[in-house]
Amino acid sequence: MNIREITVTPVAFRDPPLLNAAGVHEPWALRTIVEVTTDEGLTGLGETYGDLGHLTKVREAAAALIGLDIYQQNQIYHRITTVVGDAVSDLHGLTGVATKEKSIDRVYSPFEVACLDIQGKAIGRPVSDLFGGAVRDAVPYSAYLFYKWPGHPDSPDDRFGPALTPEGIVTQARLLIDEYGFQSIKLKGGVYPPDQEIDAILALREAFPTHPLRLDPNAVWSVETSIRVAQALDGTLEYLEDPTSGIPGMAAVAAEAPMPLATNMCVVTHDHLPPAIAQRAIGVLLSDHHYWGGLTRSVQLARLCETFGIAVSMHSNSHLGISLAAMTHLAAAVPHVTTACDTHTPWQDGQDVIAPGTLRFVNGAVPVPTTPGLGIELDHDALATMHEQYLKCGLTVRDDTTYIRRFDPTFPTTRPRW
C-alpha cells in the first residue's frame, strides 16, 4: 500500500496568555496537520509543530515520501533523514536541547502516526492493537495549571480568568477539575520566586488533599535552590519536574530530593539515556512522541525505561485532537505508563480539527477509541477555518520571550534564574 498524496496544512488557534520560564504564550498557537493518502484510498492523520522552519522540513519530507510503502517505516525514516540533513529546530527552550537527531524525529513523527492510522484502518483495528493491545480502557490526564494573565493585553479577559497568586492557581484548578474531572494536578512553575511557587503547591495540597501534585519550573533553578524546594515539599509532590538544567545538575538534585525527578528536557534523545541512567538523574521520563520519533519508538523507549527502573508518563505541548488521540492509543498500550499524562486540551477551549464527539474526558481520563485507526475523523470545515486563521494571524514561529518583552522589556533569560 503506497503513498499517493500527502497534504500538509498549517493551522492556528486561539491560545490564552499562559506564563512560563520562557515568557508567555502568544494569542495564537501554531500546529501542522498531515494527511497521508494511499493508492487504495485510505487516509491517515498526523499532527506536529507549526513553526515555519519545522513546517518547511515537513513539506519537503512530504514531497520525498510519495510512492513509498506505508509499512516500510525504516525506508520512510531514512528518506526523512536525508531531507532534514543537519538542520536543527525546536529552539523555544521548553523541551530541552535541540539536536540533529531530535529534529529528524520531529519531522518523522506525524508521518509515522498517519501511517499507523492507515494500517489500523486497513485491518479494522485500533492503533493500540498494533502495539499489543490496550491494557487500560481509559488514559488518565492531569489538570495542567499555569500562572496566567486575565487576558492578552489589549484584548478582553478570557473565561479562565487570572492566576497570579496561590489563590488564583487554586481557583484555576477548581475550574479545570470541575469541567474535566482530573484526578491529578501539575503546575507550570519557573515564573515567580520559588517560595511563591512553594506556597501555590501548599495551597493546592490544602484544597485537593488527595490529588497527586507535580511542579515543573523548566530548569530555571540552581542545584541548591532545587534541593531546597524539594525538601520543603517533602511528602507533597508526586514528582518534581526539571528543577535544574542538565543531567549532572539533575543527578545532584536527585541525590538529595525526597521525591523522584521527572524530565522532558535533559533526556530528549536516546543518546541521553546512558549518562542519565548511570548518574541516576531521573526517576520519571516524560516521553513525547512528537520529538521521540513517533509511537513505535516511544513504545521502545518505554520498554527500555522499564528495564532500568525509570517510570514513564507523557509530556504535552499546545496540541489538537489528532495528537490527543495518538497519545491516548500510545499510553493505553504501554503498561509502564503508571501516572497521569499531561495535556493542554482544556486550554484550546473546544477548538479542534477533528469531528466532535470522538474524544471526551470522563473523570479526567480519555476512553481509548476502539474503532479502526486512531478512531477520529478530520473536520474539513474546521481545518479550513484554522488554516485561514494561520494565514491571517501574522505568526510563523512560537516566541514566548519576544512576546512578553513587548510588555516587560526587563524579562530575564538568564539560567539559573533563582
C-alpha positions in Angstrom: 0.0 0.0 0.0 1.9 3.1 -1.3 1.6 6.8 -0.5 -0.2 8.5 -3.3 -0.6 12.0 -1.8 0.3 14.0 1.3 -1.4 17.2 2.3 0.4 19.5 4.8 -1.8 22.2 6.3 -0.5 24.8 8.9 -3.2 25.9 11.3 -3.6 28.5 14.1 -6.0 28.5 17.1 -6.5 30.9 20.0 -4.2 30.5 23.0 -4.5 32.1 26.4 -1.6 34.1 27.9 0.0 31.2 29.8 3.1 32.2 31.6 6.3 30.0 31.8 10.0 30.3 32.3 10.5 31.4 28.6 7.8 34.2 28.7 4.1 33.9 27.8 2.1 32.2 25.1 1.1 34.5 22.2 -2.5 34.9 21.2 -2.2 32.1 18.6 -0.8 28.6 18.8 0.5 27.0 15.7 0.3 23.4 14.5 0.7 21.4 11.3 -1.8 18.8 10.2 -0.6 16.0 7.9 -2.9 13.9 5.8 -1.4 10.8 4.1 -3.5 9.2 1.3 -2.7 5.8 -0.2 -3.2 4.3 -3.6 -6.0 2.2 -2.1 -7.9 5.4 -1.0 -7.2 5.1 2.8 -6.2 8.3 4.6 -4.3 8.7 7.9 -3.8 11.7 10.1 -0.8 13.2 11.9 -0.1 16.4 13.8 3.1 18.2 14.6 4.5 21.6 15.5 3.7 24.7 13.4 6.9 26.8 13.5 8.0 27.8 10.0 11.4 26.1 10.0 9.8 22.8 11.0 6.8 23.3 8.7 9.3 23.8 5.8 11.0 20.5 6.5 7.7 18.7 6.9 6.7 19.9 3.4 10.0 18.8 1.9 9.6 15.4 3.6 6.1 15.1 2.3 7.3 15.6 -1.3 10.0 13.0 -0.8 7.7 10.2 0.5 5.4 9.9 -2.4 5.3 6.3 -3.7 6.7 4.7 -0.6 5.0 1.8 1.1 3.3 2.8 4.4 4.6 -0.4 6.1 8.2 0.3 5.2 8.9 2.7 8.1 12.6 2.2 8.0 12.7 3.4 4.4 10.5 6.3 5.3 12.7 7.3 8.2 15.8 7.1 6.0 14.3 9.3 3.4 13.4 11.9 6.0 16.9 11.7 7.5 18.2 12.7 4.0 15.7 15.6 3.8 16.4 17.0 7.2 20.1 16.8 6.9 21.9 18.8 9.6 19.0 21.1 10.2 18.3 21.8 13.9 14.9 23.0 15.1 13.0 23.3 18.4 14.5 26.4 19.7 11.8 27.8 22.0 13.6 26.4 25.1 11.0 24.4 26.9 11.6 20.9 25.5 15.3 20.6 26.1 18.3 20.8 23.9 17.9 20.8 20.1 19.9 18.2 18.2 20.1 16.8 14.7 18.6 13.5 15.8 15.7 15.2 17.6 15.0 17.3 14.5 14.8 14.2 12.3 12.4 12.5 14.8 10.2 15.6 15.0 9.7 15.6 11.2 9.2 11.8 11.0 6.6 11.6 13.8 3.5 12.9 12.1 4.1 10.7 9.0 4.6 7.6 11.2 1.3 8.4 13.2 -0.6 8.9 9.9 0.7 5.6 8.5 -0.3 3.8 11.7 -3.7 5.3 11.4 -3.9 3.8 7.9 -2.6 0.4 9.0 -5.3 0.3 11.7 -8.0 1.2 9.2 -6.7 -1.4 6.7 -7.1 -4.3 9.2 -10.1 -2.8 11.0 -8.3 -2.5 14.4 -7.5 0.5 16.6 -3.9 1.8 16.7 -3.4 0.5 20.2 -3.8 -3.1 18.9 -0.7 -2.5 16.7 1.3 -2.4 19.9 -0.1 -5.4 21.6 -3.5 -4.1 22.6 -4.8 -1.7 25.2 -4.0 -2.6 28.8 -6.4 0.1 30.1 -9.8 1.2 28.8 -9.2 4.9 29.5 -6.0 7.0 29.9 -5.8 9.5 32.8 -4.6 13.0 32.2 -3.7 15.7 34.7 -5.0 19.2 35.2 -2.2 21.3 33.7 -2.2 24.6 35.6 -0.4 27.8 34.5 0.2 31.2 36.0 -1.7 33.4 33.6 -2.8 37.0 32.9 -6.6 37.7 32.8 -6.4 38.0 29.0 -4.0 39.1 26.4 -3.1 42.8 26.6 -5.5 45.0 24.6 -8.0 42.1 24.5 -11.0 41.2 26.7 -10.4 38.9 29.6 -10.8 35.3 28.7 -13.1 32.9 30.5 -10.3 31.2 32.5 -9.5 34.5 34.4 -6.2 35.5 36.1 -4.0 33.1 38.0 -1.2 35.2 39.5 -1.3 34.1 43.2 -1.7 30.8 45.1 -5.4 31.6 45.5 -5.7 32.2 41.7 -4.0 28.9 41.0 -6.4 27.1 43.3 -9.4 28.8 41.5 -8.0 27.7 38.1 -7.6 24.1 39.4 -11.2 24.0 40.6 -12.4 25.2 37.1 -10.4 22.5 35.2 -11.3 19.8 37.7 -15.0 20.7 37.7 -15.1 20.6 33.9 -12.9 17.6 33.2 -12.8 15.6 36.4 -9.0 15.5 36.6 -7.6 13.3 39.4 -4.1 14.8 39.5 -2.6 18.3 39.1 0.5 19.8 37.5 1.7 23.4 38.0 3.9 25.0 35.4 6.4 26.9 37.5 9.6 28.9 36.9 7.6 32.1 36.7 7.8 33.5 40.2 10.4 33.2 43.0 10.5 29.6 44.3 9.0 30.4 47.7 5.9 31.8 46.0 5.5 28.6 43.9 6.0 26.5 47.1 3.1 28.5 48.5 1.0 27.7 45.5 1.7 23.9 45.8 0.9 24.0 49.5 -2.4 25.8 48.7 -3.2 23.1 46.1 -2.5 20.4 48.7 -4.8 22.0 51.2 -7.6 22.4 48.6 -7.1 19.0 47.0 -5.8 16.7 49.7 -5.9 13.5 47.7 -4.8 14.7 44.2 -1.2 13.8 43.3 0.7 17.1 42.6 3.6 17.9 40.3 5.7 21.1 39.8 7.7 22.0 36.7 9.9 25.1 36.7 11.6 24.3 33.4 15.1 24.1 34.7 15.4 27.7 35.9 16.6 26.9 39.4 20.1 26.3 40.6 21.0 22.9 42.1 21.0 24.5 45.6 17.6 26.1 45.1 16.2 22.8 43.6 17.3 20.8 46.6 15.8 23.4 49.0 12.4 23.4 47.2 12.4 19.6 47.0 13.0 19.3 50.7 10.4 22.0 51.5 7.8 20.0 49.5 8.7 16.6 51.0 5.5 14.5 51.2 3.6 16.9 48.9 4.8 16.2 45.4 4.4 13.1 43.3 7.4 14.2 41.4 9.4 17.4 40.7 10.0 18.0 37.0 13.1 19.6 35.6 14.0 21.7 38.5 17.5 22.4 37.2 19.4 22.0 33.9 21.5 19.2 32.5 22.0 15.6 33.5 24.8 16.3 36.1 22.7 19.0 37.7 19.6 16.8 37.9 21.7 13.9 39.3 23.0 16.2 42.1 19.4 17.2 43.0 18.1 13.6 42.7 20.7 12.5 45.3 19.1 14.9 47.9 15.5 15.1 46.8 12.9 13.1 48.8 10.7 12.6 45.7 11.5 11.4 42.1 12.7 13.8 39.5 11.0 13.8 36.1 12.2 15.3 32.8 11.3 16.2 29.3 14.3 18.5 29.0 17.6 16.8 30.0 16.7 13.4 28.3 15.3 14.1 24.9 17.1 11.6 22.6 18.4 8.1 23.1 22.0 9.4 23.4 21.0 11.0 26.7 19.8 7.8 28.3 23.1 6.1 29.2 24.5 9.1 31.2 21.2 9.7 32.8 20.9 6.1 33.9 24.5 5.9 35.1 24.2 9.1 37.2 20.7 8.2 38.5 19.5 11.6 37.3 15.8 10.9 36.8 13.0 8.7 38.2 10.4 9.6 35.6 10.8 10.2 31.8 8.0 12.3 30.3 8.1 10.9 26.8 6.6 12.9 23.8 6.0 11.1 20.5 6.3 14.4 18.7 10.1 14.5 19.2 10.9 10.9 20.2 10.1 9.8 16.7 6.5 8.7 16.8 4.6 5.9 18.5 6.7 2.9 17.8 9.9 4.5 19.0 8.0 5.7 22.1 6.9 2.1 22.9 10.5 1.0 22.6 11.6 3.9 24.8 9.1 2.9 27.5 10.4 -0.7 27.5 13.9 0.5 27.8 13.0 2.7 30.8 11.2 -0.2 32.4 14.4 -2.2 32.2 16.3 0.4 34.2 13.5 1.2 36.7 12.5 4.6 35.3 8.8 5.4 35.3 7.2 6.7 32.1 4.5 9.3 31.6 3.8 11.9 28.8 4.8 15.5 28.2 2.4 17.8 26.4 2.7 21.0 24.3 -0.2 23.0 22.8 -1.9 20.4 20.7 -5.1 19.4 19.0 -7.2 16.3 18.9 -5.0 14.3 16.5 -2.2 14.4 19.0 -4.5 13.6 21.9 -5.8 10.5 20.1 -2.2 9.4 19.3 -1.2 10.0 22.9 -4.2 8.0 24.2 -3.5 5.0 22.0 0.1 5.0 23.0 -0.5 5.3 26.7 -3.2 2.6 26.5 -0.8 0.1 25.0 2.2 0.8 27.4 1.7 -0.9 30.8 4.6 1.1 32.2 2.7 4.4 31.9 1.6 4.5 35.5 0.9 8.2 36.2 -1.5 10.6 34.6 -0.2 12.2 31.3 0.0 15.9 30.6 -2.5 17.6 28.2 -3.2 21.1 27.0 -6.6 20.2 25.8 -8.6 22.5 28.2 -6.6 25.5 27.0 -7.8 25.0 23.4 -11.3 25.6 24.8 -13.2 23.4 22.3 -11.2 24.4 19.2 -10.2 21.4 17.2 -9.7 20.0 13.7 -11.3 16.6 14.4 -15.0 15.9 14.4 -16.6 16.5 17.8 -17.7 13.6 20.0 -14.9 11.1 19.1 -12.7 12.0 22.1 -14.0 13.0 25.5 -12.9 13.2 29.2 -14.6 11.1 31.8 -13.3 11.7 35.4 -10.1 13.1 34.0 -9.4 10.2 31.6 -10.0 9.8 27.8 -11.7 6.5 26.9 -9.5 4.7 24.4 -11.1 4.7 20.9 -12.0 1.2 19.7 -12.8 2.0 16.1 -10.2 1.4 13.4 -7.0 3.5 13.3 -6.8 6.5 15.6 -10.6 6.4 15.8 -11.1 10.1 14.7 -12.2 11.9 11.6 -11.0 15.2 10.2 -13.4 18.1 10.3 -12.6 19.7 7.0 -14.5 22.9 7.7 -12.7 23.4 11.0 -9.4 22.7 9.3 -10.1 25.3 6.6 -11.1 27.9 9.3 -7.9 27.3 11.3 -5.8 27.4 8.2 -7.3 30.8 7.3 -6.5 31.9 10.9 -2.9 30.8 10.3 -2.7 32.9 7.1 -4.1 36.0 8.9 -2.6 35.8 12.4 0.8 37.0 11.3 2.7 34.4 13.4 5.1 31.9 11.9 7.1 30.9 15.0 6.5 30.4 18.6 8.4 33.1 20.6 7.3 33.4 24.2 10.2 35.6 25.2 9.8 38.2 22.5 6.1 38.4 23.2 6.5 39.0 26.9 9.2 41.6 26.3 6.7 43.7 24.5 5.1 44.3 27.9 8.0 43.7 30.2 11.3 44.7 28.5 13.3 43.6 31.5 12.1 39.9 31.4 15.3 37.9 32.1 16.6 34.9 30.1 19.5 34.0 32.5 19.7 30.5 33.8 19.6 29.6 36.6 17.3 32.4 37.5 17.0 31.5 41.1 
